[in-house]
Amino acid sequence: MDPADPSPTTSAPPPADPADPADRADRADPAAVPLPTPAATPMPAATLRLLRTAGFVSNFDRFCITPMLLVIGTRLGVPLTTVMLAASGYFLAYGLMQPVWGLASDRLGRVRVMRISLAGAAVAALASVLAPGATMLIVARVVAGACFAASIAASITYVGDTVPAAVRQRPLSELMTAFALGTAVATVVAGVLAHYASWRVVFALPGLIAAYLVVALRRLPEPPRAEPGALFAPFAIVLRSRWQWYVMAVALLEGAVLLGFLTYIAPALEAQGASAALAGAVTALYGVGSMAAAQLVKRLVGRWTPVRLIVTGGVQMTVAFGCAAADRSVPALVVCALLLGGGWSFMHSTIQSWATALSPAARATGVAMFGVALYVGSALASAVAAGPAERHAYHGLFLTAALLTVPLTVAAAVGRARYRG
C-alpha cells in the first residue's frame, strides 16, 4: 500500500480467492488471517458520503495553508522558511502517524479510529486559530497533521474491506474526487479569506467539520475485519511483503514529486506580484483537474490497463512541471495546476488501488505504510525546496520536478506490469 525484484524467475504464490487477487499472495503466508470476502454490492450512498466528507476535510486542512504562506509570514513577522515549517511539519506528522492509526484501525475498527482522530483534529484546529506566534502555530499544525492523518487512510481501507477488488477503483475514484474537491476548496477559500479577512478564520473551518463528523460517523457500521492477534502482527504481515516495499518506494517518490512541489505553485505566483486570492484560485485548479480526471478514470477502469493509466498520469505531470519551469505566468501555472490534478487522478488512484490489494489480512496497516511513504516524501521535498523558493529559484525547482517524474512513471508502470498478485 511478492517480490520487489519482479523478475521472471520468481515463483508466484498459489491462487486462493479469485474475488480479491491480493488474497493469493497473503494466503501463501500461514501467519496471515484473511478478511471475509466483501459482498459484491455497491457501497451505500450514505456511507460513501460520510467517507468522502472525512477525506474532504482532511485534504482541506492539509492544503489550506499553501496560499497563505506569505500572508502568515508577513502578519507574524517571520520569513517564508519559518512558516514553511508549519507546512512541512504537518506533512511529516501526517506521514509518520499513518502506521499508528493503521495499527489502531486494525485493532479498534475503522470508524472508531476516525472519530477519535477527528476529535483531536478539531482541538488542534482551534489551537491553530488562537496561535499567538509562529512557534505555537507550527506546533498546532503538526498536531493537526497527526490527527487528520487517520481520515483518508481509514476511508480507503473501509472501501478495501467492503468492495471487491475487481471494482474497487470506482469508489476509490469517488473518494479521490472528494479529496481533490477538498484541495480545490481549501486553496480558493484560504486565499480569499487570508486576503480579505484573516488567515485564522481558515483554520476554524476544518475544525468545525471535524467536530460534526465525530457525531455523524456514529451512523457508519464497522466493516468485518480479521481478529486482532499480537500487537504488532499486522506489521509483520505487511513488511514481509517485498511488493509492499516496492510500492512504498514508488509512493515516496510520488509524494516528493507531486505533493512536495505542488506546494510552491502559489508562492511562485505571489513572487510575480499576484495576490494570495489569485494564487489560491490558480492552485485550486489542481482540484478541478483532479475531479474532472477522476470521472474519466472511473469510466476507463476495466477498459484500460493499470499501466496505461499510470503512464497517462505521468505524461500529464511531466508536461505540467515543464510548463511551470518554462514560464511562471498565470496562464502557464493554470495549465500546470490542471495537468497536475489530472496526473494525480490517473496515476495515484491506480497506485492506491494496487496498495489496497497487497495485504488484505492487515489492510489498514498496509494502506497506512503506503501513506507514510507518500507523505514523508512530500514533507522532505517541500522542506528541501524551501531554500530555492526563498531565493525565487522556481525555474530550477519545477525543472527538477519534471525530471523526477520520469523515473517515477517508469518505476510505477514497470512494477505494476510485473505484479501478479
N, C-alpha and C positions, 0 to 999 in steps of 0.2 A: 503493500500500500502504500529438480528445481535448480537448477544450476545457473549461477551467474555467468559462467562461461558457457554460453549456449551452443556448444559445438555438436556436430552430428554424432560424435562418438558417445555422448552422454545418454544413458538409457532413460527412457521415460517411465514414470511410475504407472502401476496398473490402474485401469479405469475403475471407477466406482459409481458415483451418482451422476447420470447424464444431465440431470436438471441443473446442476451447478458444476461447470467444468473445473473449478478450483478444487472441488472435493477430491478429485483424483489424486492431486498432489498431496493433500493433507492426510488422506486416509492411508497413504503409504506409510505414514508415521504412526506407530502404535500409541504414542503419547497423546495424539490429537483426538479430541472428542468432538465429532461433527455436530453442527447445529441442526435442528429439524428443518426439513425441506420446506421452503416458503410455498404458500399456496399460489397457484398460477392465476391470481385475480388482480385487477387493477387496484392500486393504492387508493383508499377512500379520499375524496376531495378535501374533507375537513382535516384529515391527518396531514396531507401534503401541504395545506395552507399553513398549519402551525409550524411544520418543519421549514417551510420557505420563510416564514416570518423570523424564526430563530436564526437562520442563515443570513437573512437580510440585515438584521440588527447587528450581527457580528461584523459583517463587512462594512456597514455604515460606520460603526465605531472605529474600525481599523483604518479606513481611508479618509475619514473626515478631517484629519489633521493635515493632509497633504497640501491643500490650497491655502492653509492658514500658517504655514511655517514662517514666512517672512513677517506676516502681521503679528504673530505671537512674539517673535524675536524683537520687533520694534516696540511693542507695548510693554514687554518685560525688560527691555534694555539689554538683551543678550544677543550674541551672534548666531548665525544660521547653524553653525556646527554644534552649538549648545542645544538649540531647540531640536535639532535632528536627533539628539539622544532620546527625546521623548518618542519619536517615531521608531528608531532602530531598537530601542529598549522594548517597546511594545511588541515589535515583530519577534524579537528574541524570546521574550517571555511567552508569547503566543506559541512559538515553536517548541520551546522546552517543556511547556506544560502539556503538550499533546499526549505523551506516554502516561503521564499521571492521570489525566482524565480518561484515557483509553482503558487503563487498568481498572480504574474505578467503575467505568461503564460496564466492563465485562463482569464485574463482581456485584455491583449495586443496581445496574439497569440503566438503559439509555436515557429514559425520561427523567428519572430521579437525578442523574448527574447534570442534565441540562438545567433543571430547576435550581439545584444547589449553586451551580456556577453562575447562572443569571442573577441570582440574589446577590452574590458577591460583586458582579459586574455593575449592578445598579448602585451599590455603595461607592465603588471606585469612580463611577461617572460623577457622582455628587462631589467627591473629593477633587476631581479634575475641575469642576465648575468653581469651587471655592479656593483653589490653589493660589496662595499669595505671591509666589515667585517660581522661578524655573525649577529649582530643586524639588519642591513639592509637586509641581506639575509632572515632572519626569517620573517620580515615584508613583503618583496616581495613575499615570498612563501605563506603567509597567504592570501594576496590579490589575488594571482593566484588561490589558492584553492577556494576562494569565487566566482571568476569569472568562472572558469571551472566547477563549481558545476551545472550550468544550463544544460550543454550539454547532459549528459546521461539521466537525468530525462525527459528533453524535447523530446529526441529521443524516449524513451519508451512510453511517453504519446502520441506522434504522432502515433505510432503503435496502441495504445489503441483506439485512435479516428477513425482510418481508417480501421482496420482489425477486423472481427468478433471474438468474444471470443472463439468460438469453434476451431479456427485455429491460434489463436494469438500467442501461444507459439512458432510456427515455425519461423516467422520473429523475434520474441524476441530471439530465439536461434541464428539467424544470427547476431543480434546485440551483443549477448554475445560473439560470435566468434570474432567480431571486437574488443570488449573490451579486450578480452584475448590477441589478437594479439598486441594491444597497450601495454599491460603489458609485454609481451614477448620481443617485440622490444625495449621497454624502458630499460629493465634491461640489455639486451645484449649491446645495443648501449651505454648506460650510463657507464657500466663497462669498455668497451673498450676505449671509449673516455676519461674517467676520468684517466685511467691508462696510455694511450699513448699520450694524448693531454691535454685537460683541462676540468674540470667539468663545467666550464662556457659555453662551446660550447653546452653542452647537453640541457641547458635551452633555448637556442635560437631556437632549432628545433620545439618544440610545438608552440612557438610564431609565427614562420613563417607559420605553418599550420593553426593556428587560424586566422591569417590575411587573408589567402587565403579563408577560409570558410566564413568570413564576406561578401566577394563578391559573392562566389559561391552559398550561400544559398538563394540569391535573386531569384533563379530559382525554389525554392521549394514552392508549393502552401500551403496556410494556410488551415488546415482542418476545417470543420464546428465545432462549439462549442456552448455551451449554452450562451445566452446573459448575460453579467455581471450584477449582481444586486448590492446589498450593498457591500462595500469594503471587508468586512470580511465574507460575506455569504458562500464562499467555505469552510472556516474553520469550520463554524457552521455545514455544511452538513457532512464534514469528521469526525469531532470529536464527533458527535452524534452516530457514528457507533462504537459499542463496539468491533466488529470484527476488525475494524481498529486499535484499541488499542492493541488487541491481536497480530496482525501481526507485529505491530511496536515493541512490546516486543520481538518477535522472531527475528526481524531484528537487534535489539540492541545486542542481544547475538550472532547472526551470524557475525555481523561486528567485535565484540570483538574477537571471536574465530578465524575466518579466516583472515580477513584483518589486525587485530591488530598484531597477532603473525606471520603472513606471512612476515612482515617487517624484522624479525630477522633471516631469513634464510641466507641472505648474510653476516651479521655480524658474525653469528655463524661459517660460513666457513672461513671468514677472521681471526677469532680468532684462527683457526687451522693453519694459515700461508698461506692461499690461497690469490691470488691476487684479486683486485677488478674486473678484467676482468673475471676471472674464477667464482667468486662469482655471478657476474651478469649473466653469461651464465647458471649457475645452477638454479638460481632464475627464469630465463626466461622459464625454462621447465614447470613452473606453467602455463604459457600461452599456451604452446604446449599441455599440458594435457587438459586444458580447451577447446581449439579449437577442439581437437580430440573428446572429450566427447560431445561437443555441436552438432557435426554432428550425433552422435549416438542418442542423446536426440531428435533431430528433427524426427528421424525415429520411436522413441518409443512413442512420443506423440500420444495419442488416443489408443495406444495398452497397455501401462502400466498406472496404476492409478497414480495420483499425489503423493499419499502416498508412493507408491513403488519407485518412482523417488527420493523422499526426503530421504527415508531410505537408498537407494543405495548410495546417496551422503554422508550421514552421516557416513556410514561404511567406505567409502574411506578416509574421513577426519580423522576419529579416528585412522585408521591404519597409515596414513601419519604422524601424530604427534607422534604416538607411535614409529615409526621408528626413527624420529628425536630425541626423548628423549633417545632412547637406544644407538644411535650412530650418531655422527656429522661428519662422514667421507663424502667424496664426493659422493660415491655410495649411501649411506643412504639418503643424502639430495636430490639426484637426484630422488630417489623413492618418497620421501616426496613431492617434488615440483610437480611431475607428478600427484600424487594422490590428492593433494590439488586442482589442476586445474580441475581434473575430478569431485571431490566432489562439487566444486563450480558450475560447469555446471549442474549437476544433481539437486542439492538442490536449488541453488539460482534462476535459471531460473524458477523453479516451484513456488517458493515463490513469485518471482517478477510478474509472470503471475497472481497469486492469488491477489496480491496487486492492479493490474490494474483493477480488476473487482469489487472492493469494493465500489467505489463511482464514477460511470460514469458521474454524473452531475457536479462533481468537480474533474475530474480525475487527472489533473496536480497537484492540491494541495494534493490529496491523495497519489500519487506517490512521491511527494516531502516529505511528512511527513514520508513515509517509508524510504526515503533516509536519513532524519535527524537521525532516529534511527540507521540505518546501519552505517553511518559514525561517529556519535558520539560514538557509541560502539567501532569502530576501533581506534578512537583517544584516548579514555580512556585507552584501553588495551595497545596500543603502548606506552603511557606515563607511565603507571604503570610498564610495563615490562622493561623500560629503565634502572632502577636501577640494577635489576638482570643481564641484558645484560652487563652492565658496569663491573660487577664482573665475567662475563663469566659463570654465573649460568644457562646455556642453558638446562641442563637436567631437572631441575625443571620447567623451563619456558615452554618447549614443553610438558612435562607431564601434566601440568595444562591445556594446550590447549586440549590435548587428553581427559582429564576427562570432560571438559566443553562441548565437542562435544556431549556427551551422552544426557544431558538434552536438548540441542538444538535440536537434532534429534527427541527426544520424543515429545517435545512441538510442533515442526513444523508438525510432522506426525499426532499426535492426533488432533490438531486443524484443519488441512486440511481435515481429515477424517470426522469430525463433522460439518464442514461448509456446509451449504445447500443453499447458495446464488444462 
